[in-house]
Amino acid sequence: MINPSYLASYFTALERAPYDERYQAQMADVDAQIAAWGEIETAITSVQTAAKALYADNDGFNTTKASVLPENSGATVSTGAGAIPGHHELYVEQVAKAQQESLNFGTSGNVPAGTLTIDGTDADGNPISLVIDTSTLNPPTVESLSNAINAQGDDLGVSASVLKDDTGNYNLVVTSDDTGVDNGFTITFSDPSVTQKTLSQAQNAIVWYGGQNTGIRYESQSNTISDMIPGVTINVTQPGELTIDVIPDTEAITADVQAFVDSYNAMIDVFTTHVNTPEGALYANGSARGIQNSIKQTFYTVSPDGMMMANYGISSDPYTGKLTLDTEELQTALTENPEDVAALFKDVATQIDDLVYTYTATSGTIYNAQQSLDKEKASIQSDMDALDRRMDKVYQQYLKEFTEMTEYINIMNATSAMFQ
């Protein structure tokens, strides 16, 4: 028995098969090109990022490290943005200290009724007081008083603790949270039976750049000094002479250069896959090759003194275009001619940064290529939608014809049966 719907579907599928194959191939090709452009954009952006690290304010060839002598000085030193290689002689006259006071409440551990007053300044330098009526403490112990101070002393910048000495006396110890004269305080208790002792007087750090009393005097509230030598942070712990040497961190610089080389080689792999082999989605694409060639050309930049990256340990494979870094040669160059090496790499990195920005910006090469492909994809989809509509009409025509044929056959069969 004839099935009109089946026959209509079958012949419609036969008719549309060549169109489906063509449109699907076109769509796959466009999708592959879009994906390839995306990988190229990611690859060159990675090179751009690695290149920027070579001359950013606190990275690349501005990277320094520091050493401090004598080793038993207890001082530590670190470098950051703005640090310049150099030799520095310092003398620490005194270190900054936090004020510390103790009140002796005797062996009972109880606090007599009275008023405890702490006067100081807040974070903005404004006078501030903490007043505690000890008759309100429950229980009236040194521990309760310590807790009351800690609960209210944040604005004043003090903290309290309880220490029991070897004679059994309970001592309330109040300490300023930060070092320096500006963070000092006064403490009084109204009951004269409670004795007070200063354990540590607030004082500033005093450091001389050069010799004591002959160099440049520097005073700091803190033992962490970050605005004396540009880009250098010094932590002092005891008086005495200090020798600080700031030098280029050749190992860190080498790591940045290696990261640049690795990202560059990864970019070459992307171009090889998509542009330089017949199977690539962008094989022989002039715009893609133009991007690759422009970035590769930066490798051959010549400095004013006639030097190239090859002179500083980076060589290029003539067949693959990939770079190789000789770390020993680069570190030697960094030690002997740090400024020349930095200048050349900055020139190369700046060129790459500008090129990649041009290619990836709105209306740039990659953006325009992707926009064009998006339009092409939309056009193919429009053709596929039109095909669906046209094939629906073809199906309906087939269905009509096969339905009529089935009806005619049924009539013929019925007529034939009448004469049997």
C-alpha positions as CSV (number, residue, x, y, z in Angstrom):
1,M,0.0,0.0,0.0
2,I,1.3,3.4,-1.0
3,N,2.1,5.9,1.9
4,P,2.0,9.4,0.4
5,S,3.6,11.0,3.5
6,Y,6.6,8.6,3.4
7,L,7.1,9.1,-0.3
8,A,6.9,12.9,0.0
9,S,9.5,12.9,2.7
10,Y,11.8,10.6,0.9
11,F,11.8,12.5,-2.4
12,T,12.1,15.9,-0.6
13,A,15.1,14.6,1.3
14,L,16.7,13.4,-2.0
15,E,16.1,16.9,-3.5
16,R,17.5,18.9,-0.5
17,A,20.5,16.6,0.3
18,P,23.0,18.4,-2.1
19,Y,22.0,21.8,-0.6
20,D,22.3,20.6,3.0
21,E,25.8,19.2,2.3
22,R,26.9,22.5,0.7
23,Y,25.5,24.7,3.4
24,Q,26.8,22.6,6.2
25,A,30.3,22.6,4.6
26,Q,30.2,26.3,4.2
27,M,29.0,26.8,7.8
28,A,31.8,24.5,9.2
29,D,34.4,26.4,7.2
30,V,33.2,29.7,8.6
31,D,33.1,28.4,12.1
32,A,36.6,27.0,11.7
33,Q,37.9,30.4,10.6
34,I,36.1,32.2,13.4
35,A,37.7,29.8,15.9
36,A,41.1,30.2,14.3
37,W,40.9,34.0,14.5
38,G,40.0,33.6,18.2
39,E,43.0,31.5,18.9
40,I,45.2,33.9,17.0
41,E,43.9,36.8,19.1
42,T,44.5,34.9,22.3
43,A,48.0,33.9,21.3
44,I,49.1,37.4,20.3
45,T,47.5,38.9,23.4
46,S,49.5,36.5,25.5
47,V,52.7,37.7,23.7
48,Q,51.6,41.3,24.4
49,T,51.1,40.6,28.1
50,A,54.5,38.9,28.4
51,A,56.1,41.8,26.5
52,K,54.5,44.4,28.8
53,A,56.0,42.6,31.8
54,L,59.4,43.4,30.4
55,Y,59.0,47.1,31.1
56,A,56.1,47.6,33.4
57,D,56.7,49.8,36.4
58,N,57.3,47.0,38.9
59,D,58.3,44.2,36.6
60,G,60.7,43.1,33.9
61,F,63.9,45.1,33.6
62,N,62.9,47.3,36.6
63,T,63.1,44.3,38.8
64,T,65.7,44.6,41.6
65,K,66.7,42.9,44.7
66,A,68.6,44.0,47.7
67,S,71.0,42.6,50.3
68,V,71.8,44.0,53.8
69,L,75.0,43.6,55.9
70,P,76.0,42.7,58.5
71,E,74.0,39.5,58.5
72,N,73.4,39.6,62.3
73,S,71.9,43.1,62.1
74,G,68.4,41.7,62.1
75,A,67.4,44.1,59.4
76,T,65.5,43.1,56.3
77,V,65.1,44.9,53.1
78,S,62.9,44.6,50.0
79,T,62.6,46.5,46.7
80,G,59.6,47.6,44.6
81,A,58.6,50.2,42.0
82,G,61.2,53.0,41.7
83,A,64.1,51.1,43.2
84,I,67.4,52.0,41.5
85,P,70.5,49.9,41.7
86,G,73.0,51.5,44.1
87,H,75.1,51.2,47.3
88,H,73.8,52.7,50.6
89,E,75.5,53.2,54.0
90,L,73.2,53.7,56.9
91,Y,73.4,54.0,60.7
92,V,70.5,53.1,63.0
93,E,70.8,55.3,66.1
94,Q,67.7,53.9,67.7
95,V,64.7,51.8,66.8
96,A,61.1,52.8,67.3
97,K,59.3,51.4,70.4
98,A,55.8,51.1,71.6
99,Q,54.9,52.6,75.0
100,Q,54.2,50.1,77.7
101,E,53.0,50.8,81.3
102,S,52.2,48.5,84.2
103,L,50.0,48.9,87.3
104,N,50.6,46.7,90.3
105,F,47.4,45.6,92.0
106,G,49.0,43.3,94.6
107,T,48.6,39.6,95.3
108,S,44.8,39.4,95.6
109,G,44.2,40.1,91.9
110,N,41.3,42.4,92.8
111,V,40.9,46.0,91.7
112,P,39.9,48.7,94.3
113,A,37.1,51.0,93.5
114,G,38.4,54.0,91.6
115,T,38.9,55.6,88.2
116,L,41.3,54.4,85.5
117,T,42.1,57.1,82.9
118,I,44.1,56.6,79.7
119,D,44.8,59.7,77.5
120,G,46.1,59.5,74.0
121,T,45.2,60.4,70.4
122,D,43.1,58.7,67.8
123,A,44.2,57.7,64.2
124,D,43.7,61.3,63.1
125,G,45.8,62.7,65.9
126,N,42.8,64.1,67.9
127,P,42.9,63.9,71.7
128,I,40.9,60.9,73.1
129,S,40.4,59.5,76.6
130,L,39.3,56.2,78.0
131,V,37.8,56.4,81.5
132,I,36.8,53.2,83.4
133,D,34.9,53.3,86.7
134,T,36.3,50.1,88.4
135,S,33.4,49.9,90.8
136,T,31.3,48.7,87.9
137,L,33.6,45.8,87.2
138,N,32.0,42.4,87.8
139,P,33.9,40.7,89.2
140,P,36.3,43.5,90.3
141,T,39.5,41.8,89.2
142,V,42.5,42.8,87.2
143,E,41.4,40.4,84.5
144,S,38.0,42.2,84.2
145,L,39.8,45.5,84.0
146,S,42.0,44.2,81.2
147,N,39.0,43.0,79.3
148,A,37.3,46.3,79.7
149,I,40.3,48.1,78.2
150,N,40.5,45.7,75.3
151,A,36.8,46.1,74.6
152,Q,37.1,49.9,74.4
153,G,40.7,50.7,73.5
154,D,40.6,50.3,69.7
155,D,40.2,54.0,69.0
156,L,42.9,54.9,71.5
157,G,45.2,52.3,70.0
158,V,46.1,50.4,73.2
159,S,45.7,46.9,74.5
160,A,46.0,45.3,77.9
161,S,47.1,42.0,79.4
162,V,47.6,40.6,82.9
163,L,51.0,39.3,84.1
164,K,51.7,37.7,87.4
165,D,55.3,38.3,88.7
166,D,57.4,35.9,90.8
167,T,56.2,37.5,94.0
168,G,52.6,36.8,93.2
169,N,51.6,40.3,92.3
170,Y,49.0,40.9,89.5
171,N,50.2,43.5,87.0
172,L,48.0,45.2,84.4
173,V,50.2,45.8,81.4
174,V,48.9,48.4,78.9
175,T,50.8,48.6,75.5
176,S,50.3,51.0,72.6
177,D,49.4,49.1,69.4
178,D,51.9,51.0,67.3
179,T,55.4,52.2,67.8
180,G,56.4,55.9,67.8
181,V,56.1,59.0,69.9
182,D,52.8,60.0,68.3
183,N,51.2,56.7,69.6
184,G,52.2,57.3,73.2
185,F,49.7,57.7,76.1
186,T,49.4,58.5,79.7
187,I,47.6,56.3,82.3
188,T,46.6,57.1,85.8
189,F,44.6,55.4,88.6
190,S,42.9,57.3,91.3
191,D,43.8,54.9,94.2
192,P,47.4,55.7,95.3
193,S,47.9,52.2,96.6
194,V,48.3,51.0,93.1
195,T,51.8,51.6,91.9
196,Q,52.8,52.3,88.3
197,K,55.9,51.6,86.4
198,T,57.0,52.5,82.8
199,L,58.3,49.4,81.1
200,S,59.0,51.0,77.7
201,Q,58.9,54.6,76.6
202,A,57.4,55.5,73.2
203,Q,60.2,56.5,70.8
204,N,60.7,57.0,67.1
205,A,63.3,55.2,65.0
206,I,66.3,57.4,64.1
207,V,68.3,56.4,61.0
208,W,71.2,58.3,59.4
209,Y,71.9,58.0,55.7
210,G,75.6,58.0,55.9
211,G,77.5,58.3,59.3
212,Q,75.9,59.1,62.6
213,N,75.6,62.9,63.2
214,T,77.4,63.5,59.8
215,G,74.9,62.1,57.3
216,I,71.2,62.9,56.6
217,R,69.0,62.3,59.6
218,Y,65.7,60.4,59.2
219,E,63.1,59.9,61.9
220,S,60.2,57.5,61.6
221,Q,57.3,56.4,63.9
222,S,57.8,52.9,62.6
223,N,60.7,50.5,62.2
224,T,59.5,49.8,58.7
225,I,61.0,52.6,56.6
226,S,59.7,52.9,53.0
227,D,60.2,56.5,52.1
228,M,63.9,57.0,52.8
229,I,65.5,55.3,49.7
230,P,63.1,55.4,46.7
231,G,61.6,51.9,46.1
232,V,63.3,50.4,49.1
233,T,61.6,49.2,52.3
234,I,63.8,48.7,55.3
235,N,62.9,47.0,58.5
236,V,65.2,47.7,61.4
237,T,65.4,45.8,64.7
238,Q,68.4,47.1,66.5
239,P,71.0,50.0,66.5
240,G,74.1,49.8,64.4
241,E,75.6,50.2,60.9
242,L,73.8,48.8,57.8
243,T,75.1,48.4,54.3
244,I,72.4,48.0,51.6
245,D,73.1,47.1,48.0
246,V,70.4,47.2,45.4
247,I,71.1,45.3,42.2
248,P,69.2,44.2,39.2
249,D,67.4,40.9,39.8
250,T,68.9,39.0,36.8
251,E,67.1,35.8,37.7
252,A,63.7,37.5,37.9
253,I,64.4,39.3,34.6
254,T,65.5,36.1,33.0
255,A,62.2,34.4,34.1
256,D,60.3,37.3,32.5
257,V,62.2,37.0,29.2
258,Q,61.7,33.2,29.2
259,A,57.9,33.8,29.7
260,F,58.0,36.1,26.7
261,V,59.9,33.5,24.6
262,D,57.4,30.8,25.6
263,S,54.4,32.9,24.7
264,Y,56.0,33.8,21.4
265,N,56.7,30.2,20.5
266,A,53.1,29.3,21.5
267,M,52.0,32.0,19.1
268,I,54.1,30.5,16.3
269,D,52.4,27.1,16.9
270,V,49.0,28.7,16.5
271,F,50.0,30.4,13.2
272,T,51.6,27.1,12.0
273,T,48.3,25.2,12.7
274,H,45.9,27.7,11.2
275,V,47.8,29.8,8.6
276,N,50.9,28.0,7.4
277,T,49.7,24.5,6.6
278,P,47.2,23.6,3.8
279,E,44.9,22.0,6.4
280,G,44.6,25.3,8.3
281,A,41.3,27.2,8.4
282,L,43.2,30.4,7.4
283,Y,45.7,28.8,5.1
284,A,47.4,31.5,3.1
285,N,45.2,34.2,4.5
286,G,46.9,37.5,3.8
287,S,45.7,39.3,6.9
288,A,46.7,36.5,9.2
289,R,50.2,36.2,7.6
290,G,50.6,40.0,7.8
291,I,50.0,39.9,11.6
292,Q,52.5,37.0,12.0
293,N,55.2,38.7,9.9
294,S,54.8,42.1,11.6
295,I,55.3,40.6,15.1
296,K,58.2,38.3,13.9
297,Q,59.9,41.4,12.4
298,T,60.2,43.0,15.8
299,F,62.8,40.3,16.7
300,Y,65.2,41.9,14.2
301,T,65.0,45.3,15.9
302,V,68.5,47.0,16.0
303,S,69.4,49.3,18.9
304,P,71.3,52.6,18.3
305,D,74.6,50.8,19.2
306,G,73.9,48.1,16.6
307,M,72.8,45.3,19.0
308,M,70.0,42.9,18.4
309,M,68.2,40.3,20.6
310,A,70.5,37.7,19.2
311,N,73.4,39.5,20.9
312,Y,71.7,39.0,24.3
313,G,71.0,35.3,24.2
314,I,67.8,35.0,22.1
315,S,68.1,33.2,18.8
316,S,65.5,32.3,16.1
317,D,65.2,29.0,14.4
318,P,65.4,29.8,10.6
319,Y,63.0,27.0,9.8
320,T,60.3,27.2,12.5
321,G,60.7,30.8,13.5
322,K,60.7,29.8,17.2
323,L,62.9,31.5,19.7
324,T,65.5,30.0,22.1
325,L,66.9,31.7,25.2
326,D,70.4,31.2,26.3
327,T,69.9,32.2,30.0
328,E,73.7,32.3,30.8
329,E,74.4,34.7,27.9
330,L,71.4,36.9,28.8
331,Q,72.5,37.1,32.5
332,T,76.0,38.0,31.4
333,A,74.6,40.8,29.3
334,L,72.4,42.0,32.1
335,T,75.4,42.1,34.4
336,E,77.7,43.9,32.0
337,N,75.3,46.1,30.0
338,P,71.9,46.3,31.9
339,E,70.8,49.6,30.5
340,D,71.5,48.6,26.9
341,V,69.7,45.3,27.2
342,A,66.7,46.9,28.9
343,A,66.5,49.6,26.2
344,L,66.4,47.1,23.4
345,F,63.9,44.8,25.0
346,K,61.7,47.8,25.9
347,D,61.8,48.9,22.2
348,V,60.8,45.4,21.1
349,A,58.1,45.1,23.7
350,T,56.7,48.5,22.9
351,Q,56.4,47.6,19.2
352,I,54.6,44.4,20.0
353,D,52.3,46.1,22.4
354,D,51.4,48.7,19.8
355,L,51.0,46.1,17.0
356,V,48.7,43.8,19.1
357,Y,46.6,46.7,20.2
358,T,46.1,47.7,16.6
359,Y,45.2,44.2,15.5
360,T,42.8,43.5,18.4
361,A,41.1,46.9,18.8
362,T,37.7,47.6,17.5
363,S,38.0,48.1,13.7
364,G,41.3,46.3,13.9
365,T,42.3,43.5,11.5
366,I,41.0,40.6,13.7
367,Y,37.8,42.5,14.6
368,N,37.1,43.2,11.0
369,A,37.8,39.6,10.0
370,Q,35.5,38.3,12.7
371,Q,32.8,40.8,11.8
372,S,33.0,39.7,8.1
373,L,32.8,36.1,9.1
374,D,29.8,36.7,11.3
375,K,28.0,38.3,8.4
376,E,28.9,35.4,6.2
377,K,27.6,33.0,8.7
378,A,24.4,34.9,9.0
379,S,24.0,34.9,5.2
380,I,24.5,31.1,5.1
381,Q,22.0,30.7,7.9
382,S,19.6,32.8,6.0
383,D,20.1,30.6,2.9
384,M,19.5,27.5,5.1
385,D,16.3,29.0,6.5
386,A,15.1,29.8,2.9
387,L,15.9,26.2,2.0
388,D,13.7,25.0,4.8
389,R,10.8,27.1,3.6
390,R,11.3,26.0,0.0
391,M,11.6,22.4,0.9
392,D,8.5,22.6,2.9
393,K,6.7,23.7,-0.2
394,V,8.3,20.9,-2.2
395,Y,7.2,18.4,0.4
396,Q,3.6,19.7,0.3
397,Q,3.7,19.4,-3.6
398,Y,4.9,15.9,-3.4
399,L,2.4,15.0,-0.7
400,K,-0.4,16.4,-2.9
401,E,0.8,14.5,-6.0
402,F,1.2,11.2,-4.2
403,T,-2.1,11.6,-2.4
404,E,-3.9,12.2,-5.7
405,M,-2.0,9.2,-7.2
406,T,-3.1,7.0,-4.3
407,E,-6.7,8.1,-4.7
408,Y,-6.5,7.4,-8.5
409,I,-5.0,3.9,-7.9
410,N,-7.7,3.1,-5.4
411,I,-10.4,4.1,-7.9
412,M,-8.8,2.0,-10.6
413,N,-8.6,-1.0,-8.2
414,A,-12.2,-0.6,-7.3
415,T,-13.3,-0.5,-10.9
416,S,-11.2,-3.5,-11.8
417,A,-12.8,-5.5,-9.0
418,M,-16.2,-4.8,-10.5
419,F,-15.4,-6.9,-13.6
420,Q,-14.0,-9.8,-11.8
